[in-house]
């Protein structure tokens, strides 16, 4: 066993054991790097002589419930087949989220205690993206940080379940309902809110030297990247809803697509250097690349449609350049999607819906149509068929829009009333 100690944290890895290796994880629309899982600890042994038995028992019971549920969920949550009940909120994920919410108030009493008491408990969690299998830290703020991260990932998991296409028994085949897509926007913003709180109100409580001992799963850049992913996928759902809404203008769709690019660009800039040799780190990196180029395909497509409304040849050329760029990015996104799903743990791409399906259906057709029209015009005016690729230069710049979505406000709860009567 290889052990490294320092900075108040320890990480260890048994080279012969890969506890978090999964061969496949079913259908994925929403990426989450597995579920970090807490390991069992003994509060009675470390705190029994310092706190009331009722408080120790409550901490023990609440955390043991989280450990059991998180362990179970981590092995079944991303399996290829999820029961239909999971699609309607009556799932084990909802129960796990509730268990985490009930554990937090009891835990937060510990962070307000004196330093000696706070440092008595070694909190242990299994990592997913870090090289080390587990990280242990004698700081309850590390536990709070881990709990918030898990709460956010549970929201991502719920969103993924909601937007897997399914049959409604009405003869229209597999689809994702408008209600499901709207519900996922709320889940994405809730997840972003948990992560935003973790960054701005919890991470700063951990001393810098201990912060350096955090696993990459909880690095500030990763927390920020996941929060931005929540916003990016929320905008994606909004764009899909706008595409299905006949009243939504092309300008509205372009704005949403440009906002998506901004989100994914910031994800790319925020995410730390992940271990890419195998496992979740490489899959995470590939997911970000995929969604970034898909967002570009959407933005250039709608930008091209708007430019196509111009009445001069210059506008026509810019429109075709934008549409050609859209098709190139769409083809790149297909390759990126295949690379993502084939990377271990292997996943499956469900039937396309929303933004993705619309782009696959419309981009090749509209690009070909407008290129052909332009070539015909060139042939007529210049008596020669000059290839459009030789006429059109680089695609026109996209407009810049501020992000309209923001994380849902989330504040840490008050500590459990039992702490007020605790004996020290």
TORSEVEX-430297 format. One record per residue (C-alpha): residue number from 1; residue in one letter; x, y, z. Coordinates in nm, 4 decimals, padded with zeros to 6 digits. Example, Ala and Ser with C-alpha at 12.3 -4.5 7.8 and 13.67 -1.06 7.14 Angstrom:
# TORSEVEX-430297
 midren lolum       c1       c2       c3
      1     a  01.2300 -00.4500  00.7800
      2     s  01.3670 -00.1060  00.7140
END
This chain:
# TORSEVEX-430297
 midren lolum       c1       c2       c3
      1     x  00.0000  00.0000  00.0000
      2     x  00.1302  00.3387 -00.1014
      3     x  00.0536  00.6211  00.1409
      4     x  00.1445  00.9887  00.1215
      5     x  00.0789  01.2160  00.4154
      6     x  00.0865  01.5905  00.4454
      7     x -00.1156  01.9104  00.4499
      8     x -00.3751  01.7492  00.6726
      9     x -00.4840  01.5087  00.4013
     10     x -00.3871  01.1585  00.3026
     11     x -00.4444  00.9806 -00.0236
     12     x -00.3908  00.6181 -00.0919
     13     x -00.4250  00.3748 -00.3748
     14     x -00.3938  00.0003 -00.3916
     15     x -00.2404 -00.0722 -00.7336
     16     x -00.4191 -00.4052 -00.7448
     17     x -00.7663 -00.2638 -00.6855
     18     x -00.9695 -00.0402 -00.9156
     19     x -01.2855  00.0017 -00.7130
     20     x -01.4363  00.2689 -00.9353
     21     x -01.3829  00.0963 -01.2695
     22     x -01.7090  00.0393 -01.4547
     23     x -01.7205 -00.1250 -01.7951
     24     x -02.0325  00.0636 -01.9036
     25     x -02.2687  00.3240 -01.7634
     26     x -02.5712  00.3165 -01.9932
     27     x -02.7123  00.6156 -02.1790
     28     x -02.5601  00.9552 -02.1074
     29     x -02.6839  01.2990 -02.2070
     30     x -02.5578  01.4748 -01.8938
     31     x -02.2007  01.4061 -01.7920
     32     x -02.1158  01.3492 -01.4288
     33     x -01.7814  01.2053 -01.3184
     34     x -01.9324  00.9155 -01.1251
     35     x -02.0429  00.9734 -00.7674
     36     x -01.7898  01.0442 -00.4925
     37     x -01.8798  00.8122 -00.2055
     38     x -01.8120  00.8612  00.1687
     39     x -01.6455  00.5807  00.3609
     40     x -01.7609  00.4683  00.7054
     41     x -01.6144  00.6509  01.0061
     42     x -01.6692  00.6085  01.3809
     43     x -01.7975  00.9302  01.5437
     44     x -01.8355  00.7559  01.8812
     45     x -01.4659  00.6733  01.8987
     46     x -01.3494  01.0272  01.8158
     47     x -01.6254  01.2449  01.9629
     48     x -01.7855  01.0212  02.2263
     49     x -01.5951  01.1807  02.5157
     50     x -01.6656  01.5371  02.3991
     51     x -02.0311  01.5528  02.2919
     52     x -02.3717  01.4394  02.4129
     53     x -02.4594  01.0865  02.3136
     54     x -02.7744  01.2129  02.1384
     55     x -02.5650  01.4329  01.9078
     56     x -02.3065  01.1636  01.8377
     57     x -02.5845  00.9172  01.7621
     58     x -02.7555  01.1654  01.5295
     59     x -02.4338  01.2364  01.3389
     60     x -02.3634  00.8639  01.3159
     61     x -02.7138  00.7733  01.1957
     62     x -02.7369  01.0531  00.9376
     63     x -02.3943  00.9865  00.7900
     64     x -02.4390  00.6087  00.7890
     65     x -02.7597  00.6608  00.5902
     66     x -02.5712  00.8749  00.3382
     67     x -02.2895  00.6187  00.3106
     68     x -02.5318  00.3316  00.2472
     69     x -02.7420  00.5212 -00.0058
     70     x -02.4486  00.6780 -00.1898
     71     x -02.2671  00.3440 -00.2113
     72     x -02.5763  00.1778 -00.3528
     73     x -02.6465  00.4641 -00.5930
     74     x -02.2896  00.4727 -00.7225
     75     x -02.3196  00.1116 -00.8387
     76     x -02.6680  00.1367 -00.9910
     77     x -02.7248  00.5014 -01.0893
     78     x -02.5569  00.4845 -01.4282
     79     x -02.6566  00.1323 -01.5196
     80     x -02.7983  00.0821 -01.8694
     81     x -03.1549  00.0278 -01.7465
     82     x -03.3238  00.2603 -01.4975
     83     x -03.6729  00.1812 -01.3731
     84     x -03.9546  00.3975 -01.5017
     85     x -04.0228  00.5214 -01.1473
     86     x -03.6913  00.7048 -01.1572
     87     x -03.8276  00.9285 -01.4314
     88     x -04.0960  01.0689 -01.2066
     89     x -03.8900  01.1783 -00.9086
     90     x -03.9792  00.8844 -00.6821
     91     x -03.6284  00.7494 -00.7153
     92     x -03.3396  00.6600 -00.4922
     93     x -03.1621  00.9739 -00.6171
     94     x -03.4332  01.1929 -00.4638
     95     x -03.3961  01.0015 -00.1380
     96     x -03.0181  01.0424 -00.1437
     97     x -03.0518  01.4175 -00.1995
     98     x -03.2897  01.4390  00.0967
     99     x -03.0483  01.2382  00.3135
    100     x -02.7639  01.4772  00.2269
    101     x -02.9814  01.7797  00.3034
    102     x -03.0700  01.6333  00.6437
    103     x -02.7072  01.5484  00.7240
    104     x -02.5726  01.8991  00.6536
    105     x -02.7256  02.0798  00.9571
    106     x -02.5819  01.8192  01.1958
    107     x -02.2436  01.8390  01.0253
    108     x -02.2333  02.2203  01.0232
    109     x -02.2427  02.2307  01.4024
    110     x -01.9035  02.0633  01.3982
    111     x -01.7377  02.3348  01.1866
    112     x -01.8249  02.5934  01.4507
    113     x -01.6596  02.4043  01.7338
    114     x -01.3110  02.4628  01.8681
    115     x -01.0166  02.3612  01.6512
    116     x -00.9242  02.0630  01.8675
    117     x -01.2666  01.9045  01.8304
    118     x -01.2862  01.9867  01.4603
    119     x -00.9623  01.8084  01.3864
    120     x -01.0497  01.4837  01.5654
    121     x -01.2502  01.3244  01.2840
    122     x -01.0827  01.1956  00.9670
    123     x -01.3391  01.2227  00.6899
    124     x -01.2777  00.9732  00.4096
    125     x -01.4242  00.9844  00.0577
    126     x -01.3603  00.7732 -00.2509
    127     x -01.2510  00.9861 -00.5473
    128     x -01.3437  00.9395 -00.9107
    129     x -01.1164  01.1594 -01.1240
    130     x -00.8150  01.1823 -00.8944
    131     x -00.5246  00.9383 -00.9249
    132     x -00.5689  00.8491 -00.5573
    133     x -00.8540  00.6101 -00.4793
    134     x -00.9497  00.7895 -00.1582
    135     x -00.8762  01.1131  00.0240
    136     x -00.8902  01.1553  00.4004
    137     x -00.8902  01.4940  00.5725
    138     x -00.9372  01.5897  00.9376
    139     x -01.1488  01.8938  00.8590
    140     x -01.5308  01.9021  00.8615
    141     x -01.5209  02.1684  00.5880
    142     x -01.3806  01.8978  00.3601
    143     x -01.6880  01.6927  00.4469
    144     x -01.9196  01.9880  00.3709
    145     x -01.7425  02.0419  00.0380
    146     x -01.7807  01.6740 -00.0488
    147     x -02.1490  01.6749  00.0462
    148     x -02.2241  01.9767 -00.1752
    149     x -02.0366  01.8184 -00.4653
    150     x -02.2388  01.4997 -00.4258
    151     x -02.5651  01.6977 -00.4062
    152     x -02.4800  01.8647 -00.7367
    153     x -02.3904  01.5345 -00.9031
    154     x -02.7196  01.3828 -00.7846
    155     x -02.8999  01.6718 -00.9595
    156     x -02.7031  01.5965 -01.2781
    157     x -02.8011  01.2316 -01.2433
    158     x -03.1684  01.3228 -01.2048
    159     x -03.1456  01.5492 -01.5109
    160     x -02.9886  01.2712 -01.7167
    161     x -03.2724  01.0356 -01.6213
    162     x -03.5382  01.2933 -01.7079
    163     x -03.4088  01.3609 -02.0582
    164     x -03.3527  01.0075 -02.1777
    165     x -03.6044  00.9718 -02.4639
    166     x -03.8940  00.7419 -02.3789
    167     x -04.2262  00.6241 -02.5141
    168     x -04.5466  00.7882 -02.3958
    169     x -04.7701  00.5193 -02.5459
    170     x -04.9290  00.7645 -02.7910
    171     x -04.7838  00.6211 -03.1085
    172     x -04.5352  00.9046 -03.1622
    173     x -04.2259  00.7036 -03.0728
    174     x -03.9478  00.7922 -02.8313
    175     x -03.9194  01.1556 -02.7294
    176     x -03.8336  01.3922 -02.4450
    177     x -04.1327  01.5917 -02.3246
    178     x -04.1331  01.9680 -02.2878
    179     x -04.2093  01.9249 -01.9169
    180     x -03.9028  01.7036 -01.8686
    181     x -03.6750  01.9518 -02.0436
    182     x -03.8108  02.2412 -01.8387
    183     x -03.7620  02.0398 -01.5194
    184     x -03.3986  01.9714 -01.6090
    185     x -03.3275  02.3442 -01.6401
    186     x -03.4260  02.3794 -01.2736
    187     x -03.2050  02.0824 -01.1799
    188     x -02.9065  02.2260 -01.3685
    189     x -02.9434  02.5631 -01.1950
    190     x -02.9819  02.3929 -00.8562
    191     x -02.6627  02.1921 -00.9165
    192     x -02.4793  02.5087 -01.0232
    193     x -02.6021  02.6754 -00.7026
    194     x -02.4627  02.3977 -00.4804
    195     x -02.1263  02.4214 -00.6578
    196     x -02.1257  02.8017 -00.6465
    197     x -02.1802  02.7852 -00.2702
    198     x -01.8993  02.5299 -00.2430
    199     x -01.6583  02.7631 -00.4244
    200     x -01.7435  03.0899 -00.2534
    201     x -01.8451  02.9841  00.0985
    202     x -01.6844  02.6482  00.1748
    203     x -01.3580  02.6146 -00.0156
    204     x -01.2292  02.9390  00.1391
    205     x -01.2750  02.7877  00.4873
    206     x -01.0117  02.5223  00.4145
    207     x -00.6565  02.6499  00.4781
    208     x -00.4436  02.6892  00.1609
    209     x -00.2005  02.4123  00.2600
    210     x -00.4898  02.1683  00.3086
    211     x -00.6558  02.2878 -00.0095
    212     x -00.3524  02.1693 -00.2021
    213     x -00.4216  01.8205 -00.0677
    214     x -00.7760  01.8085 -00.2101
    215     x -00.8455  01.5559 -00.4844
    216     x -00.8821  01.6940 -00.8368
    217     x -01.2555  01.6154 -00.8063
    218     x -01.2841  01.9052 -00.5596
    219     x -01.0275  02.1428 -00.7110
    220     x -01.1679  02.4938 -00.7500
    221     x -01.1349  02.4786 -01.1286
    222     x -01.3303  02.1552 -01.1457
    223     x -01.6063  02.2863 -00.9201
    224     x -01.6326  02.5977 -01.1375
    225     x -01.6285  02.3903 -01.4583
    226     x -01.9119  02.1694 -01.3312
    227     x -02.1139  02.4740 -01.2251
    228     x -02.0681  02.6253 -01.5717
    229     x -02.1610  02.2899 -01.7262
    230     x -02.4906  02.3147 -01.5391
    231     x -02.5512  02.6566 -01.6959
    232     x -02.4395  02.5351 -02.0391
    233     x -02.6693  02.2335 -02.0372
    234     x -02.9502  02.4510 -01.9012
    235     x -02.9095  02.6854 -02.1988
    236     x -02.9026  02.3804 -02.4277
    237     x -03.2432  02.2740 -02.2937
    238     x -03.3740  02.6302 -02.3407
    239     x -03.2500  02.6332 -02.7012
    240     x -03.4214  02.3006 -02.7711
    241     x -03.7465  02.4417 -02.6309
    242     x -03.7057  02.7586 -02.8405
    243     x -03.6492  02.5468 -03.1529
    244     x -03.9810  02.3700 -03.0863
    245     x -04.1600  02.7008 -03.0241
    246     x -04.2890  02.8562 -03.3478
    247     x -04.2998  03.1966 -03.1809
    248     x -03.9267  03.1987 -03.0978
    249     x -03.7286  03.4065 -03.3472
    250     x -03.4021  03.3049 -03.5130
    251     x -03.2356  03.5905 -03.3217
    252     x -03.3444  03.4358 -02.9900
    253     x -03.2096  03.0969 -03.0954
    254     x -02.8794  03.2500 -03.2076
    255     x -02.8434  03.4316 -02.8773
    256     x -02.8976  03.1100 -02.6797
    257     x -02.6478  02.9233 -02.8990
    258     x -02.3885  03.1983 -02.8507
    259     x -02.4461  03.1854 -02.4753
    260     x -02.3830  02.8102 -02.4919
    261     x -02.0480  02.8702 -02.6601
    262     x -01.9532  03.1150 -02.3852
    263     x -02.0431  02.8602 -02.1147
    264     x -01.8440  02.5767 -02.2689
    265     x -01.5485  02.8016 -02.3463
    266     x -01.5363  02.8978 -01.9779
    267     x -01.5634  02.5294 -01.8816
    268     x -01.2586  02.4542 -02.0993
    269     x -01.0679  02.7409 -01.9367
    270     x -01.1678  02.6463 -01.5806
    271     x -01.1269  02.2715 -01.5750
    272     x -00.7993  02.1589 -01.4178
    273     x -00.5614  01.9184 -01.5839
    274     x -00.7355  01.5856 -01.5359
    275     x -00.5625  01.2455 -01.5376
    276     x -00.6362  01.1310 -01.8933
    277     x -00.4816  00.7824 -01.8883
    278     x -00.8129  00.6134 -01.8151
    279     x -01.1418  00.6486 -01.6310
    280     x -01.3555  00.9533 -01.5666
    281     x -01.0888  01.2173 -01.6280
    282     x -01.0518  01.1378 -01.9985
    283     x -01.4271  01.0982 -02.0420
    284     x -01.4857  01.4364 -01.8764
    285     x -01.2353  01.6057 -02.1076
    286     x -01.3969  01.4504 -02.4162
    287     x -01.7460  01.5568 -02.3044
    288     x -01.6387  01.9206 -02.2766
    289     x -01.4808  01.9104 -02.6238
    290     x -01.7956  01.7547 -02.7696
    291     x -02.0409  02.0067 -02.6243
    292     x -01.8150  02.3019 -02.7097
    293     x -01.8015  02.2189 -03.0815
    294     x -02.1733  02.1316 -03.0875
    295     x -02.2493  02.4760 -02.9434
    296     x -02.0385  02.6305 -03.2206
    297     x -02.2330  02.4335 -03.4810
    298     x -02.5603  02.5735 -03.3434
    299     x -02.4368  02.9326 -03.3186
    300     x -02.2921  02.9442 -03.6716
    301     x -02.6079  02.7851 -03.8132
    302     x -02.8456  03.0442 -03.6689
    303     x -02.5981  03.3235 -03.7427
    304     x -02.5878  03.2045 -04.1039
    305     x -02.9682  03.2083 -04.1291
    306     x -02.9787  03.5677 -04.0069
    307     x -02.7043  03.6781 -04.2469
    308     x -02.8881  03.5007 -04.5288
    309     x -03.1696  03.7504 -04.4854
    310     x -02.9343  04.0264 -04.6109
    311     x -02.9967  04.1470 -04.9637
    312     x -02.6401  04.1903 -05.0866
    313     x -02.3904  03.9426 -05.2287
    314     x -02.1577  04.0185 -04.9395
    315     x -02.4227  03.9057 -04.6914
    316     x -02.4838  03.5908 -04.8952
    317     x -02.1147  03.5043 -04.8870
    318     x -02.0969  03.5580 -04.5119
    319     x -02.4100  03.3466 -04.4637
    320     x -02.2627  03.0581 -04.6598
    321     x -01.9325  03.0876 -04.4720
    322     x -02.1231  03.0645 -04.1413
    323     x -02.3288  02.7667 -04.2603
    324     x -02.0216  02.5862 -04.3899
    325     x -01.8530  02.6449 -04.0532
    326     x -02.1650  02.5073 -03.8832
    327     x -02.1500  02.1895 -04.0909
    328     x -01.7797  02.1440 -04.0160
    329     x -01.8379  02.1849 -03.6429
    330     x -02.1378  01.9510 -03.6596
    331     x -01.9227  01.6807 -03.8208
    332     x -01.6546  01.7434 -03.5597
    333     x -01.9151  01.7146 -03.2830
    334     x -02.0257  01.3744 -03.4209
    335     x -01.6677  01.2492 -03.3979
    336     x -01.6281  01.4005 -03.0504
    337     x -01.9519  01.2363 -02.9360
    338     x -01.8348  00.8961 -03.0602
    339     x -01.5001  00.9416 -02.8850
    340     x -01.6765  01.0379 -02.5620
    341     x -01.9152  00.7431 -02.5601
    342     x -01.6463  00.4893 -02.6512
    343     x -01.4047  00.6111 -02.3802
    344     x -01.4195  00.3917 -02.0673
    345     x -01.6474  00.3574 -01.8898
    346     x -01.8353  00.3120 -02.2192
    347     x -02.1710  00.4838 -02.2546
    348     x -02.4445  00.4922 -02.5154
    349     x -02.5848  00.7898 -02.6985
    350     x -02.9655  00.7942 -02.6767
    351     x -03.1852  00.8933 -02.9718
    352     x -03.1042  01.2580 -03.0518
    353     x -03.3554  01.5222 -02.9437
    354     x -03.3792  01.8982 -02.9031
    355     x -03.0824  02.0999 -03.0283
    356     x -02.8812  01.7988 -03.1461
    357     x -03.1618  01.6450 -03.3540
    358     x -03.2478  01.9809 -03.5107
    359     x -02.8872  02.0427 -03.6137
    360     x -02.8486  01.6929 -03.7583
    361     x -03.1692  01.7382 -03.9592
    362     x -03.1248  02.0977 -04.0769
    363     x -02.7580  02.1922 -04.1084
    364     x -02.6550  01.9621 -04.3971
    365     x -02.9769  02.0314 -04.5877
    366     x -02.9734  02.4113 -04.5498
    367     x -02.5998  02.4409 -04.6157
    368     x -02.6245  02.2365 -04.9343
    369     x -02.9275  02.4346 -05.0526
    370     x -02.7666  02.7745 -05.0036
    371     x -02.4310  02.6668 -05.1459
    372     x -02.6066  02.5376 -05.4571
    373     x -02.8033  02.8613 -05.4950
    374     x -02.4855  03.0639 -05.4629
    375     x -02.3017  02.8472 -05.7162
    376     x -02.5898  02.8892 -05.9589
    377     x -02.5699  03.2651 -05.9107
    378     x -02.1955  03.2636 -05.9698
    379     x -02.2400  03.0535 -06.2841
    380     x -02.5002  03.2891 -06.4172
    381     x -02.3118  03.6103 -06.3393
    382     x -01.9587  03.5027 -06.4190
    383     x -02.0254  03.2351 -06.6806
    384     x -01.8096  02.9991 -06.4803
    385     x -01.8762  02.7741 -06.1832
    386     x -01.6190  02.8797 -05.9280
    387     x -01.6167  02.6546 -05.6241
    388     x -01.7696  02.8261 -05.3251
    389     x -01.4880  02.7067 -05.1048
    390     x -01.2569  02.9263 -05.3153
    391     x -01.4851  03.2278 -05.2889
    392     x -01.5754  03.2140 -04.9225
    393     x -01.3116  03.3167 -04.6715
    394     x -01.3157  03.2536 -04.2968
    395     x -01.6564  03.2477 -04.1235
    396     x -01.7829  03.5825 -03.9908
    397     x -01.7411  03.6578 -03.6200
    398     x -02.0251  03.5616 -03.3897
    399     x -02.1989  03.8253 -03.1761
    400     x -02.1161  03.8323 -02.8056
    401     x -02.3978  03.8063 -02.5514
    402     x -02.3816  03.8030 -02.1703
    403     x -02.5061  03.4881 -01.9979
    404     x -02.8716  03.5168 -01.9011
    405     x -02.8760  03.2100 -01.6740
    406     x -02.7132  03.2133 -01.3321
    407     x -02.6847  02.9521 -01.0549
    408     x -02.9779  02.9205 -00.8179
    409     x -02.9010  03.0926 -00.4893
    410     x -02.8145  02.8401 -00.2202
    411     x -02.7152  02.9120  00.1395
    412     x -02.5844  02.6617  00.3905
    413     x -02.8545  02.5725  00.6461
    414     x -02.8426  02.6585  01.0148
    415     x -02.6737  02.4004  01.2347
    416     x -02.8894  02.1380  01.4047
    417     x -03.0592  02.2668  01.7261
    418     x -02.9081  01.9701  01.9137
    419     x -02.5739  02.1522  01.9049
    420     x -02.7084  02.4224  02.1341
    421     x -02.7323  02.1747  02.4205
    422     x -02.4132  01.9864  02.3440
    423     x -02.1856  01.9138  02.6389
    424     x -01.8110  01.9588  02.5884
END
